[in-house]
């Protein structure tokens, strides 16, 4: 009979193994990656699997090394930087029952501006995060083709430059890597020596997974306040594993969850439309209940670290602003539209904060507590604006 493994101690060892060779940007990143390594051994306990993404703006930030360490710790690792979609479909749907853990380095070649024709690979990564959602493909030649279901549910970790499409990013734990500072040291990784150490940890993770799988499969972990929808899908498996391990991992997992979810919301803001809504709330309609479009555009295009002054080579204009805001609804379920605003120089078209309030509440991340820019729509004023 196999002795019971101390899950908390084992996860501590997995985390320590990463710390020897990886410099992650936050403590939360070490927690998340160690839990993700363990979750790859427990996929059948969950309805979905979060993607793990090591991203950076520049090369030389440790992404590939992070993926290399993950490779030693997960079951049936399959490096897929140049694999075809057909090969991946068949690997995951294989008859031997050995579901691979897919590791994509240089993911920007699939999703980035140089991606080319990779729709099949993108579809595979999109579909495989949830169990029991096969992809259907025609198999055979000419008139003898038949429709076959290919299962794509498997753990996927990626590394690359830039960002990811919303469909992947919202289903991923994002670790934003950066180049090591001069005072940040790591142990040189030697495959012939250290790979065996990682494999030994991997085998112990597999044994522990067998011991706790029945308990984890029936678990419904309590998530931190405010973690709902897609972030909840991402973090529920990781927190369930932390709870099963015990020790300080339940606390660290929930703390790491909040940290990384907030960081993703702050960095990505999910879409250009949500970025627009958030900037209008936090930087433009501050202390006023309405502004003419010309004033809104001036303020948006003057914002530092914002995309509005250079959208496809030209600044945001009134037509594009109206089109983007028109995708969202007011509290009365009508599209947000410009309205007449009386100013000292006459009547101009513009937008009212009360029309945006419902979209702000539904789509925008909460303002940071230390920010003085949290806009609250004021009561409409009948006084003309001095413009």
N, C-alpha and C positions, 0 to 999 in steps of 0.2 A: 504493500500500500504506500502510495506517495505521500510524504509529509506535507502538511498544509504550509503553503508559502505565505509569508507576511507581505501582503500587497503594498502597504505603505513603504516598507523597507525596500521592496523591489523597485517601486517607482522612484524612490530616492536614488537608487543606483542608476536607473535609466537617465534621470536628470543629470546626475554627476557625470555620466559618460558623455552626454552632450556638452556639458560645461568644459570638459577637457579640450574639445576641438572646435566648439562653436561659440561665438560671441553674439548673443541675441540682444535686441535693443531694450528689453524690459524683463523683469522677473516673471511677469505674466506669460511671456513668450516661452520660457523654459517649462512652466507648468503646462501650458497648452500642448506643446510638442510632445512632452513625455506622455500625457494622457492620450494624444492622438496615436502615438506608437502602440500603446496598449489596445486602443479601440480597434486597430486593424486586425487583432486576433479575435475580436468578439463581434464581427459584423452581423452574424446571424441573430444576435440579441436585439438588433435595432431595426427600425423602419427606414432609417436614412443614415448616410455616412457623410460627415463634413469633409470637404476638401481642405487640404493644408497647402498654403501658398507662401513661399518665400519670395518676396518681391523687393526690388531696389531700383533707384533711378540710374545707377551707374554700375558697370562691371566691377569685379574685384571686391564685392561686398560680403562674400561668404555664403552665397546662396547654394552653390553647387556642393560645397563641403557639407552644409546642413543636410542637403538631400542625400549625400553619400553616407552620413551617419544614420539617418533614418533608414536607409537601405539595409543596414546590418541588423536592424531591430524589428522589422516587420516581416510577416510571413510571405514567402514566395515572391520576393521582390522582383519586379520586371522593369528594367530601364527601357523607356519607350521613346527616346528622343527622335528616333527615325522610324518608328513602327507605323505600319499602315493601319487604317481603321479596320480593315478586314482581319488583320492579324490580332488586333485587340478584341474584336468581337468573338473570335474563336478561342482566344486564350481565356476569356472570362466565362464563356459558355462551354468550356472543355469538359470532356466526359470523365476526366480523372478526379474531378472534385477539388482540385487544388486551385482555388480562386487566387489570382495574383494580386499583389499590391502594385498598382501602376505608378511609376515615378517618371514624371516629365521634366527634364531640364530644358532650358531655353524655350519656355512656353510662349515667349513673345513671337516666335516663328509661326505659331499656330493662331494666336489671337491678335498679334500686333499689326502694324502697318505693312509689314513684309509677309503677312500670313499667306497670301495667295489662295489657292484652292484647297482648303482644309475643312470644308463643311462637314464631312463625315466624322473627322476627329472631334470637331467642336460638338457635334451632336452626341457623340459617344460620351464625352465628359459631362455634358449637360444632363443626359438621361440617367447616367449611372449612379447618381447620388441617392436614389430612392429604390427600395426593394420592390420587386414584382412589377416593374415597368419595363418590359422588354422592348427592344427595337425590332421592327419587322423589315426584312430585306428579301428580295427575290434571289433565289439560288437556282442554278442550272443554266442550260444553254437554250437559246432560241425559244421554241414553243414548249420545251420541257421544263420551263421554270416553275418553281413552286415558292410560296411564301413561307419563310421560316422565321421563327422568333429567336432573337439573340438576347440573352440576358447580359446586362451591362453593369449590374450593381456590384461595385467593388470600391475599395479604398484608393484614392488618388491623391498624390502629393505633387506639387509643381514648383518650379523655380524659374524666374525670368525677370526681365527688365520691364519697367513701367507698371501698368495696372492690368486689370482683367475686365471682361465684359460683366455687366450687371448680373447676368444669369449665373455666372460662376462665382463672382465676388460675394454675392449675397448668401451663397451656400458654403463659404470657406472661412477658415480661421486664417487671418491675414497676418503674417509676420513681416514687417517692413525692415529689411536688413540695411545695414550701413557699413561703410568701411571701418575697419578697426582703427581706433586711435593708437597713438604710439605707446600709451601706457596699458593697452589691452593686449594681454598675451594669451596665446593658446598653445597647446602641446602639438608638435608636428604629427600629422596623421600618417601612419605607415600601414598600408593595407595588409602586408604579410603578418604584421604583429597584431594590429588593433582590430582587424576584421573578426578574428576568432573571439575576441572579448565581446564584441557586439553580438555575434552569433550565440554565445553562451547566454547573454541576457535575453536575446530573442527566444531561445528555447525555454527559459524560465518563465517568460511572459506567456508563452503558449500553454505551459503547464498550469500557471495561475488562472489563465482564462478558462480552462476546462473546469477548474475548481469553483469558479464564481459565476459561470455562465448562466446557470439556472436562476440564481439570485438576481443577476443583472437583467435578465430577460423579463422579469416580472416587476422591475423597479420603475417607479414614477418619481424621479427626483424633483425636489422643490427648487425652482429656479429663482435667481435674484429678482427683486422688484424691477419692473420695466423691461425685462428680457422676454419678449413675446415674438410671435410670428417666425420669420426666417432665423433670427438669432437664436430663438429657442430650439428650432430644429437642429441648428449647428451644435449647440452646447449641451443639449440633453444627454447624448451618449457620453460625452466627456465627463459631465458631472455625475452621471450614474456610476461610471468607473471610479471616480474619486471617492464617492460614498462607499463603494464596495471595498476600496483599499483601506479607508479609515485613516487614522493618524491626523495630521494637519491637512491632508489633501482635500477633504470636503470644503474647508474654509478657503484654502488657496485656490481651488478650482473656481469657486464662486467669485472670489476677488479678481482672479485673472479674467474671468468671463466679462465682468463689468468693465474692466480696464480695456480689454481688446475690442469689445463692442463699441464703446464710446470712441476709441481711437479710430475705428473704421468709419463711424458716422462723421467724425470731425474731418477726416482726411478725404473721404470719397464723396460725401453728401449725396451718394446714390445716383444722381443724374444731374444733368445741366439744369433741368427744370426745378429740381429741389434746391440746387445751388442758387438759382435766381430768387426763388421764394425766400430762402433763408437770408440772402443778402438784402433783399427788400425789407425784411423784418428787422434785421440786426443793424443795418448801416444806412438805410435810405429813409424809410418812413419812421423816423425817430422823433417823437414829440409832436408829430403832425398827423392829422387825420386824412389828408389828401395832398397830392402833389401833381402838377401838370407833367405830362409825359416828357417834355423837354428837360425839366428839372431832374426827373428820375434818371434819364439817360446820362445827364451830366454827372450825377453822383455815382452811378454804377460804373461808368467808364473811367472815373477817377480813382476807383478803389485799387489799392495795391494788392498784389497776390490774387487777383481775380481775372477771369478770362474775358470780361466784357469788352475791353478795349481792342481785342484781337480775336474775333470769331471768324475763322476761315479767311483771315487776312484783312478784315475790316471791323470797325466797332459796331456794337449793338445799336440798331436803329429802331425807330418807332414801330415799323411794320413787323419786325421779328419779335420785339417785345410783346406786341399785342397778340401775335400768333402763339408764342410760348405761354403767356398767361391764360389765353383762351382755352388751353387744354385742361385747366382746372376750374372747379365750380365754386360758386358762392354758397352761403348757407341756404339759399333758396333754390339750390340745384340748377342754377343757370350759369353759363360760362362767364368767367370774369371778363368784363369788357371795360373799356375806357368810358368815362362820363364827362359831361361838361363841368368845368370848374371856373368859377368867377375869380379873376385876378384884377389887379389895379390897371393892367393894360388891356383888359377885355376878357372874353370867354375862351378858354383853352381846353383841349382834351387832356384827361389825366386819369389817375387811378385813386380809389378810396381805400383806406386801410380796412374799413369794415367789410369791403368786398373780398379782401384777402384773408380775413381772420380765420375762416373755416379751413382754408387750404393750409395756412400756417399750423393750425392745431393738428391737422391730419397727417401732414407730410414732413414737417421740419423737425430735426432733432431739437431737444430742449436746449435753451441757451445755457452756456456755462454759468455756474453760480457766481463766479468772480467777474462776470461781464456786466458792464453798465449799459449794454446795447440791447437788452431784451425789450422789444417794442410792445406796448399795449395800446391798441387803437383808442384814440381819444374820441370824445363826443363830437359829432359833426358841428362845424362852426358856420355861421352865416356871414362872417366877415370876409371880405375879399382878400386874396393873397397879394402881397406886395412883391410882384415880380417885374 
